[in-house]
Amino acid sequence: MHVPKKKTKVICTIGPASQDPVVLAELIVNGMNVVRINFAHGDFETHAQIIANVRQAEAMTGQRVAILGDLPGPKMRIGEISPETVQLVRHEPFVIQTSPIVGNANRVSLDFPTLPAVVKPGNDIYLNDGYIQLKVDHVIGQEIHCIVEAGGELRSRKGVNFPDIDLGISAFTDEDRELLAFAAAQRLDAVSQSFVQDAADITAVRTAADALNYHPLIIAKLERAAAVRNLDAILQSADGIMVARFDLGVEMPIEGIAVQQKAMIRRANRFGKPVITATHMLES
């Protein structure tokens, strides 16, 4: 078996375009060291097929690669919108409500019943993974009334970010628990936990894995400002970290991400923990 000697490894997220065993074999030959499977998309059958194809590609090449299962965590997404694309206009009012509706250009739904209790006037809320900025004006019942600070196009099921707001929920969800059991059954080498805020989130994953007699590497994905503040405790608890630059760019000033990235890498090096730098690699 050929073992690459390079210290910097290449992680590839595998999807429909790259899951064929022949394509995977080509990726391995050309330097892929770790396969990442995004558990936020697809089902158990799809994930199992990718894993089987990776094993086949390993046999074809005589090279071993690690497989990383990415647990989605509590990713917030708005509900359906009609028409499919709406335009939010700067300085116009916009409402987020926790009861289900088909949204429009004036309001959307979000399945998070306790949200009105944790936001307050002046808080920023970002839609469409940071491209649309709202400012909370006031809260009435289950409705969060906002003003659009930065407008743009909005579609169904787009992500929502609440920078530096303690949502009072664990990063390790019931869905993550089911996916962890699947990862254990498939003997995956590592799992990464999304939206980690502190060491307790990693402890929850490790405790659940231990109960399954499963001992993968556990990677903490740093996507929230709180994780940066709690970095040392997270490094002590996790087996490694992933600097998720895109989501961090929503949580904190984008111009500071490069500096924060370097600082987190240096800190992880001091702890002797591996670091994954992720998202928008080709664009940057």
Backbone as JSON, one array per atom type, in Angstrom:
{
  "sequence": "MHVPKKKTKVICTIGPASQDPVVLAELIVNGMNVVRINFAHGDFETHAQIIANVRQAEAMTGQRVAILGDLPGPKMRIGEISPETVQLVRHEPFVIQTSPIVGNANRVSLDFPTLPAVVKPGNDIYLNDGYIQLKVDHVIGQEIHCIVEAGGELRSRKGVNFPDIDLGISAFTDEDRELLAFAAAQRLDAVSQSFVQDAADITAVRTAADALNYHPLIIAKLERAAAVRNLDAILQSADGIMVARFDLGVEMPIEGIAVQQKAMIRRANRFGKPVITATHMLES",
  "N": [[0.84, -1.2, 0.0], [0.56, 2.2, -0.86], [1.58, 4.95, 0.96], [0.96, 8.27, 1.26], [3.4, 10.84, 1.83], [3.08, 13.47, 2.37], [2.36, 16.15, 4.61], [0.2, 17.86, 4.72], [-3.1, 17.17, 4.17], [-5.68, 16.22, 1.82], [-9.08, 16.8, 1.73], [-12.08, 15.66, 0.4], [-15.36, 16.45, -0.46], [-17.9, 14.26, -1.22], [-20.28, 13.79, -3.74], [-23.18, 13.36, -5.91], [-21.91, 13.68, -8.44], [-19.4, 12.63, -8.14], [-19.37, 10.12, -6.98], [-19.08, 7.68, -8.21], [-17.29, 4.59, -8.38], [-15.04, 4.5, -10.14], [-14.46, 7.2, -10.58], [-13.92, 7.95, -7.94], [-11.65, 6.39, -7.49], [-9.87, 7.67, -9.22], [-9.7, 10.13, -7.93], [-8.46, 9.34, -5.54], [-5.97, 8.42, -6.49], [-4.98, 10.82, -7.38], [-4.5, 12.23, -5.08], [-6.43, 12.53, -3.02], [-7.11, 12.22, 0.38], [-8.98, 11.98, 2.4], [-12.39, 11.18, 2.54], [-15.24, 13.1, 2.64], [-18.51, 12.89, 3.78], [-21.45, 14.53, 3.51], [-23.82, 14.56, 5.78], [-26.07, 16.09, 5.88], [-27.42, 16.06, 3.55], [-29.22, 13.8, 1.48], [-30.0, 10.26, 2.14], [-29.9, 7.36, 4.37], [-29.52, 5.17, 2.68], [-28.34, 6.31, 0.41], [-25.96, 7.34, 1.54], [-24.77, 4.95, 2.41], [-24.26, 3.7, -0.02], [-22.33, 5.39, -1.15], [-20.25, 4.97, 0.68], [-19.75, 2.23, 0.26], [-18.86, 2.38, -2.37], [-16.51, 3.84, -2.02], [-14.98, 2.0, -0.56], [-14.69, 0.11, -2.57], [-13.2, 1.58, -4.43], [-10.87, 1.91, -2.98], [-9.92, -0.71, -2.99], [-9.44, -0.97, -5.7], [-7.31, 0.76, -6.13], [-5.43, 0.12, -4.24], [-4.92, 1.78, -2.14], [-5.49, 3.35, 0.97], [-8.07, 5.35, 2.29], [-9.4, 7.74, 4.59], [-12.72, 8.02, 6.0], [-15.01, 10.52, 6.61], [-17.8, 11.39, 8.42], [-20.11, 13.94, 8.3], [-21.88, 15.45, 10.7], [-24.98, 17.16, 10.78], [-26.0, 18.93, 12.76], [-27.84, 21.61, 14.47], [-29.0, 23.07, 12.1], [-30.58, 25.9, 10.95], [-33.38, 26.54, 8.91], [-35.49, 28.39, 6.72], [-39.04, 28.09, 5.95], [-41.18, 26.98, 3.23], [-41.54, 29.08, 0.32], [-43.62, 31.17, -1.68], [-44.1, 33.16, -4.53], [-41.39, 31.05, -5.83], [-39.01, 32.52, -5.74], [-38.36, 35.47, -4.01], [-38.04, 39.02, -3.5], [-36.3, 40.81, -1.14], [-36.39, 44.03, 0.2], [-34.35, 46.76, 1.03], [-34.74, 48.52, 4.09], [-37.41, 47.92, 4.3], [-40.17, 46.4, 6.13], [-40.07, 43.09, 7.62], [-41.16, 39.85, 8.53], [-40.52, 37.15, 10.71], [-41.99, 34.18, 11.58], [-42.96, 31.63, 13.93], [-44.95, 29.8, 13.56], [-46.27, 27.52, 11.1], [-46.35, 28.55, 7.72], [-46.87, 29.31, 4.21], [-44.41, 31.15, 2.91], [-43.75, 34.6, 1.83], [-42.86, 37.7, 0.2], [-43.01, 39.27, 2.4], [-43.05, 37.89, 4.8], [-41.83, 34.93, 6.52], [-41.75, 31.47, 7.6], [-40.32, 29.74, 10.43], [-39.23, 26.85, 11.91], [-38.91, 26.91, 14.94], [-39.81, 27.05, 17.9], [-39.08, 28.4, 20.31], [-37.77, 30.67, 19.57], [-38.75, 33.44, 19.71], [-38.29, 33.99, 22.39], [-35.57, 34.24, 22.74], [-34.44, 36.16, 21.13], [-33.95, 39.71, 20.74], [-34.83, 43.23, 20.45], [-32.7, 44.92, 18.17], [-30.96, 42.85, 17.67], [-29.13, 41.08, 15.12], [-30.18, 39.21, 12.3], [-29.5, 36.8, 9.88], [-30.3, 35.82, 6.6], [-30.41, 33.38, 3.91], [-27.85, 32.28, 4.08], [-26.28, 34.42, 4.96], [-26.36, 36.46, 3.08], [-28.54, 38.16, 3.18], [-29.5, 40.62, 5.43], [-31.16, 41.16, 8.45], [-32.62, 43.32, 10.92], [-33.72, 43.03, 14.18], [-36.71, 44.48, 15.19], [-38.99, 44.48, 16.91], [-40.74, 42.13, 19.06], [-43.63, 40.2, 18.9], [-45.68, 38.02, 20.4], [-45.49, 35.03, 18.68], [-44.1, 36.12, 16.62], [-41.39, 37.66, 15.01], [-40.57, 40.79, 14.37], [-38.91, 42.53, 11.91], [-36.5, 44.77, 10.35], [-35.34, 45.19, 7.08], [-31.99, 45.25, 6.52], [-30.01, 44.7, 4.65], [-30.86, 43.84, 1.52], [-32.09, 41.38, -0.89], [-32.33, 38.43, -3.03], [-34.5, 35.79, -2.05], [-35.07, 32.39, -1.39], [-36.97, 29.32, -0.96], [-36.33, 27.27, 1.95], [-33.82, 28.27, 2.67], [-30.82, 28.97, 4.56], [-30.58, 30.16, 7.99], [-28.99, 32.45, 10.12], [-27.94, 33.34, 13.4], [-26.08, 35.49, 14.64], [-23.93, 35.38, 17.4], [-25.97, 34.97, 19.26], [-27.31, 33.27, 21.92], [-28.92, 30.41, 21.46], [-29.85, 28.48, 23.1], [-29.82, 25.73, 22.64], [-28.59, 22.4, 22.08], [-25.68, 21.48, 20.18], [-25.61, 18.89, 19.33], [-27.95, 16.98, 17.99], [-31.1, 15.09, 17.96], [-31.33, 13.96, 15.43], [-28.63, 13.92, 14.7], [-27.76, 11.98, 16.49], [-28.93, 9.64, 15.49], [-27.61, 9.53, 13.05], [-25.02, 9.22, 13.92], [-25.12, 6.63, 14.97], [-25.47, 5.27, 12.58], [-23.01, 5.87, 11.36], [-21.35, 4.48, 13.09], [-22.14, 1.84, 12.59], [-21.23, 1.62, 10.0], [-18.56, 1.81, 10.32], [-17.07, 4.22, 10.15], [-14.24, 6.41, 10.0], [-14.08, 8.89, 11.22], [-16.04, 11.55, 12.67], [-17.63, 14.7, 12.25], [-18.83, 17.4, 14.17], [-21.32, 19.73, 13.73], [-21.77, 23.28, 14.26], [-20.69, 23.62, 16.83], [-20.41, 24.98, 20.08], [-19.22, 24.93, 22.58], [-17.15, 22.93, 24.82], [-18.88, 21.06, 25.89], [-20.6, 20.25, 23.88], [-19.01, 18.56, 22.32], [-18.43, 16.61, 24.21], [-20.95, 15.48, 24.5], [-21.28, 14.18, 22.03], [-19.15, 12.34, 22.15], [-19.85, 10.8, 24.39], [-22.21, 9.59, 23.48], [-21.14, 8.11, 21.37], [-19.38, 6.4, 22.73], [-21.25, 4.83, 24.07], [-22.11, 3.28, 22.02], [-20.0, 1.69, 21.63], [-18.12, 2.77, 19.93], [-15.46, 4.48, 18.55], [-14.58, 6.97, 17.09], [-12.49, 9.5, 15.49], [-13.26, 12.7, 16.63], [-14.3, 15.62, 15.31], [-14.48, 19.06, 15.82], [-16.54, 21.41, 14.43], [-15.99, 24.72, 13.75], [-18.08, 27.19, 13.66], [-19.43, 29.22, 14.82], [-19.35, 32.29, 16.67], [-19.12, 31.95, 19.41], [-17.73, 29.56, 19.63], [-15.16, 30.28, 18.91], [-14.43, 31.88, 21.05], [-14.41, 29.94, 23.02], [-12.32, 28.29, 22.39], [-9.97, 26.98, 23.47], [-10.98, 25.17, 25.4], [-12.54, 23.57, 23.74], [-10.57, 22.48, 22.1], [-9.27, 20.88, 23.95], [-11.16, 18.93, 24.36], [-11.99, 17.88, 21.87], [-10.86, 15.85, 19.05], [-9.81, 17.16, 16.96], [-10.12, 20.16, 14.94], [-12.33, 21.97, 12.74], [-12.12, 24.7, 10.72], [-14.63, 26.49, 9.72], [-15.0, 28.55, 7.39], [-16.91, 30.01, 5.92], [-19.39, 30.08, 7.36], [-18.42, 31.22, 9.73], [-17.81, 33.7, 8.72], [-20.27, 34.86, 8.6], [-20.94, 35.06, 11.24], [-19.06, 36.77, 12.35], [-17.08, 39.76, 11.66], [-16.24, 39.76, 8.24], [-13.77, 40.55, 7.3], [-12.02, 39.86, 9.25], [-11.67, 37.15, 9.24], [-9.5, 35.76, 8.03], [-7.37, 36.37, 9.75], [-8.36, 35.28, 12.14], [-8.51, 32.61, 11.36], [-5.78, 31.9, 11.02], [-4.92, 32.29, 13.65], [-6.4, 30.34, 15.03], [-5.4, 28.01, 13.88], [-2.72, 28.12, 14.73], [-3.16, 27.88, 17.48], [-4.31, 25.33, 17.67], [-2.16, 23.83, 16.77], [-0.43, 24.12, 18.93], [-1.76, 22.59, 20.79], [-1.41, 20.19, 19.68], [-3.29, 19.18, 17.9], [-5.02, 18.19, 14.94], [-5.95, 20.35, 12.18], [-8.6, 21.32, 10.11], [-9.11, 23.28, 7.34], [-11.76, 24.84, 5.82], [-14.26, 25.26, 3.24], [-14.96, 27.28, 0.4], [-12.43, 27.08, -0.79], [-11.27, 26.99, -3.37], [-12.16, 29.41, -4.43], [-10.74, 31.22, -2.9]],
  "CA": [[0.0, 0.0, 0.0], [1.3, 3.45, -0.92], [1.17, 5.92, 1.97], [1.51, 9.58, 0.93], [4.23, 11.39, 2.89], [2.79, 14.88, 2.59], [1.76, 16.41, 5.91], [-1.09, 18.48, 4.48], [-3.97, 16.2, 3.51], [-6.77, 16.77, 1.01], [-10.39, 16.24, 2.04], [-13.01, 15.9, -0.7], [-16.77, 16.15, -0.22], [-18.36, 13.42, -2.32], [-21.7, 13.9, -4.07], [-23.61, 12.58, -7.08], [-21.0, 13.78, -9.59], [-18.1, 12.03, -7.86], [-19.49, 8.92, -6.15], [-18.79, 6.46, -8.97], [-16.01, 4.02, -7.94], [-13.95, 4.87, -11.04], [-14.12, 8.6, -10.27], [-13.3, 7.94, -6.61], [-10.29, 5.85, -7.66], [-9.06, 8.74, -9.81], [-9.46, 11.12, -6.87], [-7.47, 8.77, -4.62], [-4.66, 8.42, -7.17], [-4.53, 12.2, -7.53], [-4.13, 12.88, -3.82], [-7.46, 12.6, -1.99], [-6.77, 11.44, 1.57], [-10.16, 11.8, 3.24], [-13.7, 11.36, 1.92], [-16.25, 13.7, 3.52], [-19.9, 12.68, 3.4], [-22.29, 15.53, 4.16], [-25.04, 13.89, 6.21], [-27.22, 17.0, 5.78], [-28.09, 15.78, 2.27], [-29.31, 12.38, 1.18], [-30.54, 9.37, 3.16], [-28.98, 6.29, 4.76], [-29.22, 4.33, 1.52], [-27.37, 7.05, -0.41], [-24.68, 7.37, 2.25], [-24.2, 3.6, 2.41], [-23.75, 3.42, -1.36], [-21.06, 6.13, -1.29], [-19.24, 4.27, 1.49], [-19.4, 1.0, -0.46], [-18.07, 2.77, -3.55], [-15.18, 4.22, -1.53], [-14.27, 0.75, -0.27], [-14.34, -0.5, -3.86], [-12.12, 2.39, -5.01], [-9.66, 1.56, -2.22], [-9.44, -2.0, -3.5], [-8.96, -0.76, -7.07], [-6.06, 1.53, -6.12], [-4.5, -0.36, -3.22], [-4.64, 2.87, -1.21], [-6.49, 3.53, 2.03], [-8.48, 6.71, 2.62], [-10.32, 7.84, 5.73], [-14.06, 8.51, 5.69], [-15.5, 11.45, 7.63], [-19.22, 11.69, 8.37], [-20.35, 15.3, 8.81], [-23.18, 15.57, 11.36], [-25.46, 18.49, 10.39], [-26.29, 19.84, 13.86], [-29.12, 22.33, 14.42], [-29.03, 24.04, 11.02], [-31.89, 26.53, 10.82], [-33.79, 26.88, 7.54], [-36.84, 28.9, 6.61], [-39.97, 27.19, 5.28], [-41.44, 27.18, 1.8], [-41.9, 30.42, -0.14], [-44.29, 31.25, -2.98], [-43.4, 32.38, -5.55], [-40.16, 30.4, -5.37], [-38.01, 33.56, -5.47], [-38.9, 36.78, -3.65], [-37.01, 40.05, -3.34], [-36.4, 41.62, 0.07], [-35.94, 45.39, -0.12], [-33.76, 47.46, 2.17], [-35.57, 49.42, 4.91], [-38.79, 47.44, 4.37], [-40.4, 45.46, 7.23], [-40.11, 41.67, 7.3], [-41.55, 39.11, 9.73], [-40.25, 35.72, 10.86], [-42.93, 33.61, 12.54], [-42.64, 30.24, 14.25], [-46.03, 28.93, 13.11], [-46.04, 27.2, 9.68], [-47.08, 29.2, 6.63], [-46.12, 29.45, 2.97], [-43.89, 32.51, 3.0], [-43.78, 35.51, 0.68], [-41.87, 38.78, 0.29], [-43.22, 40.02, 3.64], [-42.85, 37.06, 5.99], [-41.52, 33.51, 6.33], [-41.85, 30.68, 8.82], [-39.12, 29.07, 10.91], [-39.64, 25.86, 12.89], [-38.09, 27.09, 16.14], [-40.83, 27.65, 18.76], [-38.56, 29.24, 21.39], [-37.01, 31.8, 19.03], [-39.14, 34.76, 20.24], [-37.8, 34.19, 23.76], [-34.11, 34.4, 22.8], [-34.01, 37.34, 20.37], [-34.43, 40.97, 21.3], [-34.61, 44.34, 19.52], [-31.31, 45.25, 17.9], [-30.23, 41.67, 17.19], [-29.05, 40.84, 13.68], [-30.52, 37.89, 11.79], [-29.08, 36.69, 8.49], [-30.96, 34.82, 5.77], [-29.69, 33.01, 2.68], [-26.45, 32.06, 4.44], [-25.55, 35.65, 5.22], [-26.49, 37.47, 2.04], [-29.6, 39.09, 3.55], [-29.37, 40.99, 6.84], [-32.32, 41.75, 9.1], [-32.44, 43.85, 12.27], [-34.94, 42.83, 14.95], [-37.34, 45.72, 15.65], [-39.76, 44.11, 18.1], [-41.28, 40.77, 19.08], [-45.02, 40.1, 19.34], [-46.1, 36.62, 20.4], [-44.61, 34.13, 17.93], [-43.62, 36.84, 15.45], [-40.23, 38.54, 15.15], [-40.7, 41.85, 13.37], [-37.56, 43.01, 11.56], [-36.28, 45.71, 9.25], [-34.32, 44.68, 6.16], [-30.79, 46.1, 6.46], [-29.38, 44.4, 3.35], [-31.83, 43.02, 0.82], [-31.63, 40.44, -1.9], [-33.24, 37.35, -3.39], [-34.68, 34.75, -1.04], [-35.78, 31.21, -1.86], [-37.39, 28.36, 0.06], [-35.38, 26.4, 2.65], [-32.5, 28.87, 2.83], [-30.32, 28.95, 5.92], [-30.73, 31.32, 8.87], [-27.92, 32.58, 11.11], [-28.19, 34.26, 14.51], [-24.73, 35.7, 15.17], [-23.69, 35.7, 18.81], [-27.18, 34.82, 20.06], [-27.39, 31.95, 22.54], [-30.23, 29.86, 21.13], [-30.26, 27.57, 24.16], [-29.98, 24.36, 22.14], [-27.34, 21.65, 21.93], [-25.23, 21.25, 18.8], [-25.81, 17.47, 19.05], [-29.4, 16.82, 17.92], [-31.6, 13.71, 17.84], [-30.95, 13.49, 14.1], [-27.2, 13.6, 14.77], [-27.62, 10.73, 17.24], [-29.25, 8.56, 14.55], [-26.54, 9.48, 12.05], [-23.84, 8.67, 14.6], [-25.31, 5.18, 15.01], [-25.2, 4.81, 11.22], [-21.56, 5.96, 11.18], [-20.75, 3.38, 13.85], [-22.41, 0.59, 11.87], [-20.44, 1.64, 8.77], [-17.15, 1.87, 10.73], [-16.41, 5.43, 9.64], [-13.04, 6.75, 10.77], [-14.23, 10.15, 11.95], [-17.26, 12.34, 12.5], [-17.49, 16.11, 12.62], [-20.06, 17.94, 14.73], [-21.55, 21.1, 13.27], [-22.28, 24.33, 15.15], [-20.17, 23.48, 18.2], [-20.22, 26.25, 20.79], [-18.32, 24.73, 23.71], [-16.67, 21.55, 24.98], [-20.0, 20.18, 26.24], [-21.13, 19.69, 22.64], [-18.14, 17.44, 21.95], [-18.63, 15.58, 25.23], [-22.22, 14.8, 24.18], [-21.02, 13.27, 20.91], [-18.27, 11.25, 22.59], [-20.62, 9.93, 25.29], [-23.1, 8.78, 22.64], [-20.31, 7.17, 20.61], [-18.91, 5.38, 23.67], [-22.37, 3.92, 24.34], [-22.2, 2.4, 20.85], [-18.68, 1.05, 21.51], [-17.61, 3.37, 18.69], [-14.45, 5.44, 19.0], [-14.02, 7.69, 15.95], [-11.98, 10.85, 15.72], [-14.37, 13.65, 16.68], [-13.84, 16.93, 14.85], [-15.38, 20.16, 16.14], [-16.64, 22.44, 13.39], [-16.06, 26.06, 14.35], [-18.93, 27.99, 12.79], [-20.08, 30.24, 15.62], [-18.42, 33.15, 17.4], [-18.92, 31.37, 20.74], [-16.7, 28.52, 19.52], [-13.85, 30.95, 18.89], [-14.16, 32.29, 22.43], [-14.2, 28.74, 23.85], [-11.45, 27.44, 21.58], [-9.07, 26.13, 24.25], [-11.76, 24.07, 25.99], [-12.93, 22.69, 22.64], [-9.37, 21.75, 21.69], [-8.99, 19.85, 24.95], [-12.19, 17.89, 24.3], [-12.1, 17.3, 20.52], [-9.66, 15.26, 18.46], [-9.35, 18.1, 15.95], [-11.1, 21.2, 14.65], [-12.52, 22.4, 11.36], [-12.41, 26.13, 10.61], [-15.65, 26.64, 8.67], [-14.81, 29.98, 7.16], [-18.09, 30.69, 5.39], [-20.32, 30.36, 8.46], [-17.78, 32.18, 10.62], [-17.9, 35.0, 8.08], [-21.58, 35.41, 8.93], [-20.98, 35.28, 12.68], [-18.14, 37.82, 12.75], [-16.69, 40.55, 10.49], [-15.59, 38.92, 7.24], [-12.39, 40.96, 7.1], [-11.19, 39.29, 10.3], [-11.66, 35.69, 9.17], [-8.16, 35.26, 7.73], [-6.59, 36.48, 10.98], [-8.89, 34.28, 13.08], [-8.12, 31.29, 10.86], [-4.37, 31.67, 11.36], [-4.8, 32.19, 15.11], [-6.94, 29.04, 15.45], [-4.45, 26.99, 13.44], [-1.58, 28.17, 15.66], [-3.58, 27.36, 18.79], [-4.46, 23.88, 17.53], [-0.81, 23.27, 16.69], [0.11, 24.06, 20.29], [-2.42, 21.49, 21.47], [-1.11, 18.97, 18.96], [-4.52, 18.7, 17.28], [-5.11, 18.52, 13.51], [-6.87, 21.42, 11.79], [-9.14, 21.32, 8.75], [-9.59, 24.59, 6.88], [-12.79, 24.4, 4.88], [-15.21, 26.07, 2.45], [-14.49, 28.32, -0.52], [-10.98, 26.94, -0.95], [-10.86, 27.36, -4.73], [-12.42, 30.84, -4.64], [-9.78, 32.04, -2.17]],
  "C": [[0.88, 1.25, 0.0], [0.74, 4.42, 0.11], [1.78, 7.27, 1.63], [2.27, 10.18, 2.11], [3.93, 12.86, 3.18], [2.07, 15.06, 3.93], [0.39, 17.07, 5.77], [-1.94, 17.53, 3.65], [-5.09, 16.92, 2.76], [-8.06, 16.03, 1.34], [-11.35, 16.63, 0.92], [-14.43, 15.53, -0.27], [-17.32, 15.43, -1.44], [-19.87, 13.56, -2.49], [-22.02, 13.1, -5.31], [-22.62, 12.57, -8.24], [-19.7, 13.0, -9.38], [-18.18, 10.69, -7.12], [-19.27, 7.61, -6.9], [-17.43, 5.91, -8.55], [-14.83, 4.4, -8.83], [-13.49, 6.3, -10.77], [-13.42, 8.68, -8.91], [-11.87, 7.41, -6.68], [-9.36, 6.9, -8.25], [-8.73, 9.81, -8.77], [-8.39, 10.61, -5.9], [-6.08, 8.83, -5.24], [-4.09, 9.83, -7.25], [-4.42, 12.96, -6.21], [-5.21, 13.01, -2.78], [-7.09, 11.68, -0.83], [-7.98, 11.1, 2.43], [-11.41, 12.06, 2.41], [-14.63, 11.97, 2.97], [-17.63, 13.42, 2.94], [-20.76, 13.65, 4.21], [-23.64, 14.89, 4.51], [-26.27, 14.81, 6.17], [-28.01, 16.75, 4.5], [-28.11, 14.28, 2.03], [-29.89, 11.58, 2.34], [-29.53, 8.26, 3.45], [-28.58, 5.43, 3.57], [-28.17, 5.0, 0.63], [-25.99, 7.06, 0.24], [-23.99, 6.01, 2.21], [-23.61, 3.24, 1.05], [-22.43, 4.14, -1.6], [-19.95, 5.41, -0.54], [-18.79, 2.99, 0.8], [-18.54, 1.3, -1.68], [-16.65, 3.17, -3.16], [-14.36, 2.97, -1.23], [-13.82, 0.06, -1.57], [-13.18, 0.25, -4.5], [-10.8, 2.13, -4.29], [-9.06, 0.26, -2.74], [-8.85, -1.86, -4.9], [-7.57, -0.12, -7.08], [-5.01, 0.95, -5.18], [-4.11, 0.71, -2.23], [-5.81, 3.03, -0.25], [-6.8, 5.01, 2.19], [-9.39, 6.66, 3.83], [-11.67, 8.34, 5.24], [-14.57, 9.3, 6.88], [-16.99, 11.68, 7.4], [-19.51, 13.01, 9.04], [-21.76, 15.39, 9.38], [-23.72, 16.99, 11.2], [-25.71, 19.45, 11.54], [-27.59, 20.59, 13.65], [-29.13, 23.44, 13.36], [-30.44, 24.58, 10.85], [-32.17, 26.87, 9.36], [-35.22, 27.39, 7.56], [-37.71, 27.89, 5.89], [-40.11, 27.5, 3.8], [-41.87, 28.62, 1.52], [-42.61, 30.31, -1.47], [-44.51, 32.72, -3.33], [-42.02, 31.92, -5.05], [-39.06, 31.4, -5.03], [-38.71, 34.87, -5.15], [-37.75, 37.74, -3.41], [-37.27, 40.82, -2.06], [-35.72, 42.96, -0.19], [-35.46, 46.08, 1.14], [-34.74, 48.47, 2.77], [-37.03, 48.99, 4.99], [-38.95, 46.48, 5.56], [-40.45, 44.02, 6.74], [-40.33, 40.9, 8.59], [-41.1, 37.65, 9.63], [-41.2, 35.19, 11.92], [-42.65, 32.12, 12.73], [-43.77, 29.28, 13.9], [-45.9, 28.72, 11.61], [-46.95, 27.97, 8.73], [-46.26, 29.02, 5.35], [-45.7, 30.91, 2.9], [-44.04, 33.3, 1.72], [-42.74, 36.6, 0.9], [-41.97, 39.55, 1.59], [-42.95, 39.22, 4.9], [-42.53, 35.63, 5.61], [-41.71, 32.8, 7.66], [-40.51, 30.04, 9.15], [-39.54, 28.14, 12.04], [-38.71, 25.89, 14.1], [-38.96, 27.8, 17.18], [-40.3, 28.61, 19.82], [-37.81, 30.47, 20.89], [-37.45, 33.15, 19.6], [-38.61, 35.04, 21.64], [-36.31, 34.5, 23.82], [-33.6, 35.57, 21.97], [-34.6, 38.59, 21.01], [-34.16, 42.09, 20.3], [-33.13, 44.71, 19.41], [-30.48, 44.08, 17.43], [-30.23, 41.61, 15.67], [-29.43, 39.39, 13.38], [-30.15, 37.87, 10.31], [-29.82, 35.55, 7.8], [-30.09, 34.51, 4.55], [-28.19, 32.92, 2.94], [-25.63, 33.34, 4.48], [-25.72, 36.75, 4.2], [-27.56, 38.51, 2.34], [-29.51, 39.35, 5.05], [-30.66, 41.65, 7.32], [-31.92, 42.29, 10.47], [-33.76, 43.68, 13.01], [-35.44, 44.17, 15.47], [-38.13, 45.48, 16.93], [-40.3, 42.7, 17.94], [-42.69, 40.82, 19.62], [-45.44, 38.63, 19.26], [-45.07, 35.74, 19.73], [-44.05, 34.79, 16.67], [-42.44, 37.74, 15.81], [-40.3, 39.55, 14.02], [-39.34, 42.5, 13.16], [-37.63, 44.11, 10.51], [-35.15, 45.15, 8.39], [-33.17, 45.67, 6.09], [-30.05, 45.92, 5.15], [-30.29, 43.41, 2.64], [-31.21, 42.06, -0.17], [-32.68, 39.38, -2.18], [-33.29, 36.29, -2.29], [-35.52, 33.63, -1.62], [-36.13, 30.3, -0.68], [-36.19, 27.62, 0.65], [-33.97, 26.96, 2.78], [-32.13, 28.95, 4.31], [-30.51, 30.26, 6.66], [-29.6, 31.3, 9.89], [-28.29, 33.63, 12.14], [-26.87, 34.56, 15.19], [-24.72, 36.14, 16.63], [-24.95, 35.73, 19.66], [-27.2, 33.4, 20.62], [-28.8, 31.41, 22.34], [-30.71, 28.84, 22.16], [-30.49, 26.15, 23.71], [-28.61, 23.72, 21.98], [-26.98, 21.52, 20.46], [-25.53, 19.82, 18.37], [-27.3, 17.15, 19.14], [-29.79, 15.34, 17.88], [-31.26, 13.12, 16.47], [-29.47, 13.1, 14.07], [-26.97, 12.26, 15.47], [-27.9, 9.53, 16.33], [-28.14, 8.4, 13.51], [-25.25, 8.93, 12.65], [-23.93, 7.15, 14.68], [-25.05, 4.57, 13.63], [-23.7, 4.8, 10.95], [-20.85, 4.82, 11.91], [-20.94, 2.05, 13.12], [-21.55, 0.46, 10.61], [-18.94, 1.72, 9.04], [-16.43, 3.08, 10.11], [-15.27, 5.83, 10.57], [-13.23, 7.97, 11.66], [-15.61, 10.72, 11.72], [-16.94, 13.78, 12.88], [-18.84, 16.63, 13.09], [-20.2, 19.4, 14.35], [-22.05, 21.99, 14.4], [-21.9, 24.13, 16.61], [-19.99, 24.86, 18.82], [-19.25, 26.11, 21.96], [-17.97, 23.24, 23.83], [-17.8, 20.58, 25.28], [-20.61, 19.54, 25.0], [-20.32, 18.48, 22.19], [-18.3, 16.29, 22.93], [-19.9, 14.79, 24.95], [-22.03, 13.8, 23.05], [-20.2, 12.07, 21.38], [-19.0, 10.27, 23.51], [-21.54, 9.01, 24.49], [-22.32, 7.74, 21.85], [-19.8, 6.05, 21.52], [-20.0, 4.35, 23.97], [-22.58, 2.93, 23.21], [-20.93, 1.56, 20.67], [-18.0, 1.49, 20.21], [-16.67, 4.49, 19.1], [-13.8, 6.15, 17.8], [-13.25, 8.92, 16.41], [-13.18, 11.79, 15.67], [-13.83, 15.05, 16.4], [-14.89, 17.98, 15.19], [-15.38, 21.18, 15.01], [-16.88, 23.79, 14.04], [-16.8, 26.98, 13.39], [-19.59, 29.16, 13.51], [-19.04, 31.02, 16.41], [-18.13, 32.59, 18.79], [-17.83, 30.31, 20.72], [-15.31, 29.12, 19.52], [-13.47, 31.37, 20.3], [-13.81, 31.09, 23.32], [-13.21, 27.77, 23.21], [-10.59, 26.49, 22.41], [-9.81, 24.93, 24.85], [-12.19, 23.08, 24.92], [-11.74, 21.86, 22.19], [-9.0, 20.65, 22.68], [-9.95, 18.67, 24.83], [-12.24, 17.16, 22.97], [-10.78, 16.68, 20.08], [-9.06, 16.15, 17.37], [-10.43, 19.13, 15.72], [-11.19, 21.44, 13.15], [-12.91, 23.88, 11.37], [-13.35, 26.31, 9.42], [-15.78, 28.11, 8.33], [-16.08, 30.7, 6.7], [-19.06, 31.05, 6.51], [-19.73, 31.32, 9.47], [-17.86, 33.59, 10.06], [-19.25, 35.66, 8.26], [-21.62, 35.82, 10.4], [-20.09, 36.43, 13.14], [-17.7, 38.59, 11.5], [-15.84, 39.75, 9.51], [-14.12, 39.28, 7.08], [-11.45, 40.38, 8.16], [-11.03, 37.79, 10.22], [-10.26, 35.14, 8.93], [-7.27, 35.29, 8.97], [-7.04, 35.43, 11.99], [-8.47, 32.87, 12.67], [-6.68, 30.97, 11.26], [-4.19, 31.49, 12.87], [-5.3, 30.83, 15.61], [-6.01, 27.9, 15.05], [-3.24, 26.94, 14.38], [-1.95, 27.55, 17.01], [-3.72, 25.84, 18.74], [-3.1, 23.19, 17.45], [-0.19, 23.13, 18.08], [-0.5, 22.91, 21.09], [-2.12, 20.15, 20.8], [-2.32, 18.35, 18.29], [-4.56, 19.09, 15.81], [-6.17, 19.58, 13.24], [-7.3, 21.2, 10.35], [-9.6, 22.73, 8.44], [-10.53, 24.33, 5.71], [-13.62, 25.55, 4.34], [-14.51, 27.17, 1.66], [-12.97, 28.28, -0.71], [-10.54, 27.4, -2.34], [-11.06, 28.85, -4.97], [-11.37, 31.72, -3.98], [-8.34, 31.69, -2.53]]
}
